[in-house]
Amino acid sequence: MNKYVNLINVGSSYAHKMNQLSNRIFGEVVRATNSKSYKVVKMLSEKPIHLRPEVVEYYPRHVETHLLMMKLRYYGLFRDEHQDFKEEMKRLRALRGKVKPKKGEGKKAMKSRV
């Protein structure tokens, strides 16, 4: 193994071609490049942003959490005070007669019936 390592360091064309082949096989840069070009190589060799878990799972799952909380509220295991307040206000408006009429029961519909 030691003689192969020394062979790569030799400046012959055979050693140069074998080094390029080795780089190709192991997914490294085939020809020596400057730092700017190597930055592009590194960027293209990374995982795409939409496949990285640290990017995809950055924000909590609000929709799923909301649906879960609504189910728990329905079963009586979670108390959503804001939703309770909104329902109470809707109920009080209905008691006072302030709810919107259903479709087909408004003023215009009543005129055409008479």
Residue pairs with C-beta under 8 A, 6 or more apart in sequence:
7 15
7 18
8 15
8 18
8 19
8 22
9 15
20 30
20 31
22 28
23 29
23 30
24 30
27 45
29 38
29 41
33 41
49 55
50 56
69 78
69 80
72 78
73 79
73 80
73 83
90 99
93 99
